[in-house]
Amino acid sequence: MIDIFVTWATENETFDPQKHLQKELIPLRLEIGEEEGQIPYARMIIANEKNFNLNPKDLPYVFIALKYQGKVSLLFKGCLVKIPKVLKGEVLELEFLAEPLNFNKELRKIANQKSQEEGAWDQLFYKQSLEENPHLILEGAPELFFVNRTSLKVSTTGLLKGHKTINISKNYWYDSLQCRFIYQPLDAIKVTLSAEWIEKIEGYVNFTLFLRKKLNRGVLSTLTGEGFKEGWWKSGQLLGQSGYWIEDSHLEEINPPYTGALGLYPVLSKSFWVSPEDPLMKCKKPWKFRIKRSWFRPKLILGWRLGQRRREKISFSIKHKHQLFYSGKHYDRLLNIKLQNICADDPLASTRDSFFNYDRGRASVYYGMKMALAHLVASARCLEVKFEGDFFDLLDITTDHMVRLDDPRLPGGSLQGKVKSYRLILDGKRGIRKAHVVLGVSVGINKSWMKTHPVSLSTIFVDQGYCSTEYLETTTTPQWKNHDFYYDSWHQQKPTSHPLKGNIAPEEILEQWNIENLADEQNRYLQRNQYPQRHSLKKVMEEVSTRVSFRLKPLMTQSVLEHNITIDHVQPWSSIQQIHLR
């Protein structure tokens, strides 16, 4: 005789046979099932009695247990879906889910733990974060979330291998066995990763030597020294919105050595007549006047900055070996993935002309290969095997189980498969007690389980003359081992550089330059406009003040600079062999 016990409980309550073997609900029919990656469920049909109170204790969970041949087994723990699944006359169909109240919190916890493993997570592939969508952690792994239907513990389980194994030889119904291919496995997967960013290109232009070469003996002489100093550029000054600024600027006022009769560094201007009507001079009659001559040694360094849009793509293709014969058509999958906001994740990316040639970019390639692996694993599991057996023989099965099934009708006499779904059914009215199981079987050719090799994140390619401390030149030995992926070369051209790079010469950005009204020219102008021609010395000097001016070329960018990389000679990959087809 089979006794089924349904007892209400709290979430954290532990099953106790002394306490929980009570028939608070009496099922006429019970079905417990699960599909991989989903929450296990229990469905029961009970009598729709008059004045029936479904949950008199107002507790959120139930324990479902049974007693058979003196042995007690816990089948399920779950919470009630409030609205009955079926309301039909004399019966109600209730549904329970084995979902912990903190389910999303547990998912995020597992996702965060896995993200700490090398190569297990790359935020650049997704717009959402793990906090927003913890399921994203499984995009780069051949795994699914798993909830234990009796303990409610949340974990992960593999697509090909579970944490537990059941060996089945005679304890299934012989005529129930069915095998079919549900799709054609992939023959190859082709992945293209693209990154876009704004490269911040900046540098400096040292005008100091350029200016000094244009001046007599490298120094500037003026009769309007105070005004010239006031108008000289200041360090940190922005030159409008041109992208130029003054990085360093200084006027060193000097006292030239006395040269006697040579007169190389005169300290005063030549004499000129000043009007008695000059409002500033206050002289009663015309008189000869001389102005102090100032000498400066200039220093001027400009900075410049522009933003160049860049797009870089890296592509690789992985062939997939399996046991199925060629069907007349190749089945390939294309993954085109645009990485998200790379500069926020790697601030140095904005200063470089390449992304995938540096450590952060190579880590994204590594993750892209893991994502490709997950697609190939799912593709290899194309054989679906169904069978039925006695309820009690398969009582403990979950989607975290591997099943080894022996049958002489199978190729090689046996197979291994991962449980994709199951249903455990008890129906007293119809006398049904059975288990229905669906397996996913890999048709790969590898004899052993995949092993993860250490990953070398060193660069594989660099053009001669394009080396930096972060590049290594190509060798003939494969340097990248990524699960069972091996490759030995990247095929690419040197990224196109912007014409301006680093420190440049003044001539590269100058459209026009001018040095006007040095001291000698000022002196000549004063003499031409002296008394009696003019009566205001100040106005005359304002007309001939010393000026240094430049017209700079606009900082132009190209629309977008593109760079393509291809990873060649990726070794073909295969999943585990779980059935011998040929």
C-alpha positions in Angstrom: 0.0 0.0 0.0 1.2 3.5 -0.9 0.5 6.3 1.6 0.9 9.9 0.4 1.3 12.6 3.0 0.9 16.4 2.3 1.7 18.6 5.2 1.9 22.4 5.4 5.2 23.9 6.6 7.4 27.1 6.6 10.2 27.8 4.2 13.0 27.0 6.6 11.4 24.0 8.2 13.3 20.7 7.9 11.3 17.5 7.0 10.7 15.4 10.1 8.9 12.0 9.6 7.6 12.2 13.2 6.0 15.6 12.5 5.2 15.8 8.9 3.5 12.4 8.0 0.1 14.0 8.1 -2.6 13.9 5.4 -3.7 17.5 5.4 -4.4 17.2 1.7 -5.4 13.9 0.1 -4.4 13.7 -3.6 -6.4 11.6 -6.0 -3.6 12.0 -8.5 0.0 13.3 -8.1 2.5 14.3 -10.7 6.0 15.6 -9.9 8.1 16.9 -12.7 10.9 19.1 -13.9 12.4 20.5 -17.1 16.0 21.5 -17.1 16.6 25.1 -16.3 13.1 25.4 -14.8 11.7 25.2 -11.3 10.4 21.7 -10.4 6.6 21.4 -9.9 4.1 19.2 -8.3 0.5 18.9 -9.5 -2.2 17.1 -7.5 -5.9 16.6 -8.0 -7.9 16.7 -4.8 -11.7 16.4 -4.1 -13.6 19.7 -4.2 -15.4 19.3 -1.0 -18.1 21.6 0.4 -16.7 24.3 2.8 -13.2 23.1 2.0 -10.4 25.3 3.4 -7.3 24.8 1.3 -4.7 26.1 3.7 -6.2 26.5 7.3 -2.7 27.2 8.8 -1.8 29.9 6.3 1.7 28.4 5.8 3.5 29.0 2.5 5.0 25.5 1.8 4.0 21.9 1.7 6.0 18.7 2.2 4.9 15.8 -0.1 6.1 12.5 1.2 5.1 8.8 0.7 5.5 5.7 2.7 5.9 2.4 0.8 6.9 -1.0 2.2 7.7 0.7 5.5 10.1 3.2 3.9 9.5 7.0 4.0 10.6 9.1 1.1 10.4 12.9 0.8 9.3 13.7 -2.8 8.8 17.4 -2.9 8.8 20.7 -1.0 7.2 23.7 -2.6 4.9 26.7 -2.3 1.3 26.8 -3.6 0.4 28.7 -6.8 -2.6 30.5 -5.3 -5.1 30.0 -8.1 -6.0 26.4 -8.7 -4.8 25.1 -12.1 -8.1 23.4 -12.8 -11.6 24.0 -11.3 -13.8 21.2 -12.7 -16.8 20.1 -10.8 -15.9 17.7 -8.1 -12.1 18.1 -8.3 -9.4 20.8 -8.0 -6.0 20.6 -9.6 -3.4 22.4 -7.5 0.1 23.3 -8.5 3.2 23.8 -6.3 6.6 25.1 -7.2 9.9 24.2 -5.5 11.0 27.8 -5.5 12.7 29.3 -2.4 11.4 32.7 -1.3 14.9 34.2 -1.9 15.3 32.5 -5.3 16.5 35.6 -7.2 18.9 36.4 -4.4 20.4 32.9 -4.6 20.7 33.2 -8.4 22.6 36.5 -8.0 24.8 34.9 -5.4 25.8 32.0 -7.6 26.3 34.4 -10.6 28.6 36.6 -8.6 30.6 33.6 -7.4 31.0 32.3 -10.9 31.9 35.7 -12.3 35.1 35.6 -10.1 36.4 32.6 -12.0 38.8 33.4 -14.8 37.1 33.9 -18.1 33.6 33.1 -16.7 32.1 36.5 -17.2 32.6 39.5 -19.4 30.3 42.5 -18.8 31.2 44.0 -22.2 29.0 41.4 -23.9 25.8 42.6 -22.2 23.7 45.7 -21.7 22.4 44.3 -18.4 24.5 43.5 -15.3 24.5 40.3 -13.4 22.6 42.0 -10.6 19.8 42.8 -13.1 19.9 39.4 -14.9 21.9 36.6 -13.2 21.0 34.2 -16.0 23.5 35.9 -18.2 26.4 34.1 -16.3 25.3 30.9 -18.2 25.7 32.5 -21.7 29.4 31.6 -21.6 29.1 28.2 -20.0 27.3 24.9 -20.9 25.3 25.0 -17.7 21.8 25.7 -16.4 20.5 26.7 -13.0 19.1 23.8 -10.9 16.8 23.8 -7.9 16.7 20.6 -5.7 13.0 19.8 -5.3 13.3 18.6 -1.7 15.9 20.9 -0.2 15.2 24.0 -2.4 19.0 24.5 -2.7 19.9 26.4 -5.9 23.0 25.4 -7.9 24.0 24.8 -11.5 24.2 21.6 -13.6 25.9 20.9 -16.8 24.3 20.3 -20.2 26.1 17.0 -20.6 27.0 15.9 -17.1 25.2 16.0 -13.8 26.5 15.6 -10.3 24.8 12.2 -9.8 24.6 9.1 -12.0 22.0 6.4 -12.3 22.7 3.1 -14.0 19.7 1.5 -15.7 19.8 -1.9 -17.3 16.5 -3.8 -16.5 14.6 -1.4 -14.4 12.8 0.4 -17.2 10.0 -0.7 -19.5 11.5 -2.4 -22.5 8.9 -1.3 -25.1 9.0 2.4 -23.9 12.4 3.1 -25.3 12.4 5.8 -28.1 15.4 7.5 -29.8 15.3 10.3 -32.3 17.5 13.1 -33.6 15.7 16.4 -32.8 18.0 18.6 -34.9 21.2 18.5 -36.9 24.3 19.4 -34.9 26.3 22.4 -36.0 29.2 21.8 -38.4 30.8 25.1 -37.4 30.3 28.2 -35.4 31.6 31.6 -36.6 32.0 34.4 -34.2 32.7 38.1 -34.9 33.3 40.4 -32.0 33.3 44.2 -32.6 34.4 47.0 -30.5 33.8 50.7 -31.0 35.3 53.6 -29.1 36.6 57.1 -29.3 40.3 57.2 -29.2 41.6 60.2 -27.4 44.7 61.3 -29.3 46.8 64.1 -27.7 50.2 65.5 -27.8 52.3 68.7 -27.6 53.8 71.2 -29.9 56.9 73.0 -28.6 57.0 76.5 -30.2 59.9 77.6 -28.1 62.7 76.8 -30.5 60.6 77.8 -33.5 60.0 81.3 -32.0 63.6 81.8 -30.9 64.9 80.9 -34.4 62.7 83.7 -35.8 64.1 86.3 -33.3 67.5 88.0 -33.3 69.8 86.0 -31.1 66.7 84.1 -29.7 65.4 87.1 -27.7 62.5 89.4 -28.3 62.9 93.2 -27.9 59.9 95.6 -27.5 59.2 99.1 -26.5 55.8 98.0 -25.1 57.1 95.5 -22.5 54.3 95.8 -19.9 51.5 95.4 -22.5 53.3 92.6 -24.2 53.6 90.7 -20.9 50.0 91.3 -20.1 48.8 89.9 -23.5 51.1 86.8 -23.6 49.4 83.5 -23.3 48.9 82.0 -19.8 49.6 78.3 -18.9 46.3 76.3 -19.0 44.5 78.7 -21.3 42.1 77.1 -23.7 42.2 78.4 -27.3 38.5 78.5 -27.8 36.9 75.1 -28.7 39.6 74.2 -31.1 41.1 71.3 -29.1 44.3 73.3 -28.5 45.4 74.7 -25.1 48.5 76.4 -23.7 50.4 73.7 -21.8 53.3 75.8 -20.7 54.0 79.5 -21.3 56.5 81.9 -19.9 58.3 85.1 -20.7 61.7 85.4 -19.1 62.7 89.0 -18.9 66.4 89.4 -19.2 69.1 92.1 -18.8 71.4 91.7 -21.8 75.1 92.2 -21.3 76.5 95.6 -22.1 78.2 95.5 -25.5 79.6 99.1 -25.7 80.0 100.4 -29.2 78.5 97.3 -30.8 75.1 98.3 -29.5 73.8 94.7 -29.7 71.4 95.1 -26.8 70.4 98.7 -26.4 68.5 99.5 -23.2 66.7 102.5 -24.6 65.0 103.4 -27.9 66.4 106.0 -30.3 65.3 109.6 -29.4 62.2 111.2 -30.9 60.3 114.5 -30.4 57.3 114.6 -28.0 54.6 117.3 -28.4 54.1 119.9 -25.6 50.3 119.2 -26.1 50.7 115.5 -25.1 48.3 115.0 -22.2 50.5 112.5 -20.5 53.9 114.1 -20.8 53.0 117.6 -19.4 55.9 119.4 -21.0 55.8 123.1 -21.9 57.8 122.8 -25.0 58.9 120.1 -27.5 61.6 117.8 -26.2 63.5 114.7 -27.1 62.4 111.5 -25.4 63.6 107.8 -25.2 61.6 104.8 -24.0 62.9 101.8 -22.1 63.6 98.8 -24.3 62.5 95.4 -22.8 64.1 92.0 -23.7 62.3 88.7 -23.3 63.2 85.0 -23.9 59.9 83.3 -24.7 58.8 79.8 -23.9 55.6 78.4 -25.5 54.3 74.8 -25.5 50.8 74.0 -26.9 48.8 70.9 -26.1 46.3 69.4 -28.5 43.6 66.7 -28.2 41.1 65.1 -30.6 38.7 62.2 -30.5 39.0 59.7 -33.3 36.2 57.1 -33.8 37.5 53.5 -34.2 35.9 50.2 -35.0 37.8 46.9 -34.6 36.5 43.4 -35.4 38.0 40.1 -34.6 36.6 36.9 -36.2 37.2 33.2 -35.7 35.6 30.0 -36.9 35.5 26.7 -35.0 34.7 23.5 -36.8 32.6 21.0 -34.9 33.4 17.3 -35.2 30.6 14.8 -34.5 29.4 11.3 -35.5 26.5 12.2 -37.8 27.1 11.7 -41.5 27.0 14.6 -43.9 23.3 15.3 -44.7 23.9 17.4 -47.9 23.7 20.7 -46.1 26.1 22.4 -43.7 24.7 23.8 -40.5 26.7 26.8 -39.3 25.8 29.4 -36.7 26.9 33.0 -36.9 27.4 35.1 -33.7 27.9 38.8 -34.3 28.4 40.5 -31.0 29.0 44.2 -30.4 30.8 44.8 -27.1 29.3 47.4 -24.9 31.0 50.6 -23.5 34.6 49.3 -23.5 36.1 52.6 -22.3 34.1 52.6 -19.1 35.4 49.1 -18.3 38.9 49.8 -19.4 39.8 53.5 -19.2 43.1 52.9 -21.1 41.2 51.7 -24.1 40.4 55.3 -25.0 44.1 56.0 -25.5 44.8 53.1 -27.8 44.4 52.4 -31.5 43.5 48.8 -30.9 41.4 46.9 -28.3 41.8 43.2 -29.0 45.6 43.5 -29.2 45.7 44.3 -25.5 44.9 42.3 -22.3 41.3 43.4 -21.9 40.5 42.8 -25.5 42.1 39.3 -25.4 40.1 38.5 -22.3 36.9 39.3 -24.4 38.2 36.9 -27.1 38.7 34.2 -24.5 35.1 34.7 -23.3 33.8 34.7 -26.8 35.4 31.3 -27.3 33.8 30.0 -24.2 30.4 31.3 -25.5 31.1 29.5 -28.8 31.8 26.3 -26.8 28.5 26.6 -25.0 26.7 26.7 -28.3 28.6 23.7 -29.6 27.9 21.7 -26.5 24.2 22.3 -26.8 24.3 21.5 -30.5 26.1 18.2 -29.9 23.3 17.0 -27.6 21.0 16.4 -30.6 19.9 12.8 -29.8 16.8 12.6 -27.6 16.1 9.4 -25.8 12.8 8.7 -24.0 11.9 5.8 -21.7 9.5 4.9 -18.9 9.9 2.9 -15.8 8.3 2.2 -12.4 7.7 5.2 -10.2 9.8 3.7 -7.3 12.8 2.7 -9.5 13.2 6.3 -10.6 11.9 8.0 -7.5 15.1 10.1 -6.8 15.8 11.3 -10.4 16.4 15.0 -11.1 17.7 17.0 -14.0 21.1 17.0 -12.2 21.4 13.3 -13.0 23.4 11.4 -15.6 21.8 8.2 -16.8 23.7 5.2 -18.1 21.3 3.0 -20.1 22.2 -0.5 -21.2 20.1 -2.1 -24.1 21.3 -4.5 -26.8 19.2 -2.5 -29.3 21.4 0.5 -28.9 24.5 1.1 -31.0 27.4 -0.2 -28.9 24.8 -1.7 -26.5 24.6 1.4 -24.2 24.5 5.1 -24.0 24.9 7.9 -21.5 22.7 10.9 -21.3 21.8 13.9 -19.2 18.3 14.2 -17.9 16.4 16.9 -19.7 13.0 16.3 -18.1 11.1 13.8 -16.1 7.6 13.2 -14.8 6.7 11.0 -11.8 3.0 10.0 -11.8 0.8 8.3 -9.2 -2.9 7.9 -10.0 -4.7 5.6 -7.6 -8.0 5.7 -9.5 -6.4 4.5 -12.8 -3.8 2.3 -11.1 -0.9 4.3 -12.7 2.5 4.6 -11.1 5.2 5.4 -13.6 8.2 7.6 -14.4 8.7 9.2 -17.8 12.3 10.4 -18.5 13.8 12.3 -21.4 17.6 12.3 -22.0 19.8 14.5 -24.1 22.7 12.5 -25.6 25.9 14.0 -27.1 27.1 12.7 -30.5 30.6 14.0 -30.1 33.8 11.9 -30.7 35.8 12.7 -27.6 36.4 9.7 -25.4 37.0 11.7 -22.2 35.5 14.7 -20.5 36.6 18.2 -21.5 39.5 19.5 -19.6 40.2 23.2 -19.0 43.8 24.2 -19.9 45.6 27.1 -18.4 45.1 30.2 -20.4 47.9 32.4 -21.6 46.8 36.0 -22.2 49.9 37.0 -24.1 49.5 38.5 -27.5 50.1 36.3 -30.5 50.6 38.9 -33.2 52.5 42.1 -33.8 53.9 43.6 -37.0 57.7 44.3 -37.1 58.1 47.9 -36.0 54.8 47.9 -34.2 56.0 46.5 -30.9 55.4 47.8 -27.4 55.9 46.3 -24.0 52.5 44.7 -24.2 53.1 42.9 -27.5 54.8 39.7 -28.2 55.9 38.5 -31.7 54.4 35.4 -33.3 56.0 32.1 -32.6 55.4 28.7 -34.2 54.2 27.2 -30.9 50.5 27.6 -30.1 50.3 30.0 -27.2 46.6 30.1 -26.6 44.8 27.1 -24.9 41.2 27.7 -24.3 39.3 24.5 -23.2 40.0 22.3 -26.2 40.6 25.3 -28.6 44.1 25.8 -29.9 45.3 28.4 -32.4 48.7 29.9 -33.2 48.3 33.0 -35.2 46.3 36.2 -35.6 46.1 37.6 -39.2 45.8 41.4 -39.3 47.3 44.6 -40.6 48.7 47.3 -38.5 45.8 49.5 -37.2 45.6 52.8 -39.2 47.0 55.7 -37.2 45.7 59.2 -37.2 48.1 61.6 -39.1 48.7 63.4 -35.8 50.3 61.4 -33.1 52.2 62.4 -30.0 54.6 65.3 -30.0 54.6 67.0 -33.4 56.6 69.9 -35.1 55.0 73.4 -35.2 55.0 73.2 -39.1 52.5 70.3 -39.0 49.7 72.5 -37.5 50.7 76.0 -38.5 48.7 77.7 -41.2 50.1 81.1 -40.6 52.4 82.8 -38.1 53.4 86.4 -37.5 55.7 88.5 -35.3 54.9 92.2 -35.6 56.3 95.4 -34.4 59.5 94.5 -32.7 61.5 97.3 -31.0 63.4 98.5 -34.1 60.1 98.7 -36.2 58.4 100.5 -33.3 61.3 103.0 -33.2 61.0 103.8 -36.8 57.2 104.3 -36.5 57.7 106.6 -33.6 60.2 108.7 -35.6 57.8 108.9 -38.5 55.0 110.0 -36.2 56.9 112.3 -33.8 56.1 115.9 -33.1 54.9 117.9 -35.0 53.1 115.0 -36.9 51.3 113.6 -33.8 50.6 114.9 -30.3 49.7 111.7 -28.3 52.5 109.3 -27.6 50.1 106.7 -26.1 48.0 106.5 -29.2 51.0 106.1 -31.4 52.3 103.3 -29.2 48.9 101.5 -29.2 49.1 101.5 -33.0 52.4 99.7 -33.1 52.3 97.4 -30.1 54.3 94.2 -30.4 52.3 91.1 -31.3 53.0 87.4 -31.8 50.1 85.5 -33.5 49.4 82.1 -35.0 46.7 80.6 -37.1 46.5 76.9 -36.4 45.1 74.2 -38.6 41.8 72.7 -37.4 42.1 69.3 -35.7 40.3 67.0 -38.2 39.3 63.4 -37.6 38.3 60.7 -40.1 34.8 59.4 -40.0 35.8 56.0 -38.6 39.1 54.0 -38.7 38.4 50.3 -39.1 40.7 47.4 -38.2 40.0 43.7 -38.8 41.6 40.7 -37.2 41.2 37.1 -38.1 42.2 34.2 -35.9 43.5 31.5 -38.1 44.0 27.7 -37.7 41.6 27.2 -34.8 41.7 23.5 -34.1 38.3 21.7 -34.6 36.5 20.9 -31.4 34.2 18.0 -30.4 32.0 17.2 -27.5 32.1 14.0 -25.4 30.9 10.8 -27.0 27.9 9.5 -25.1 26.8 7.0 -27.7 28.8 5.0 -30.3 27.2 5.6 -33.7 30.1 4.7 -36.0 
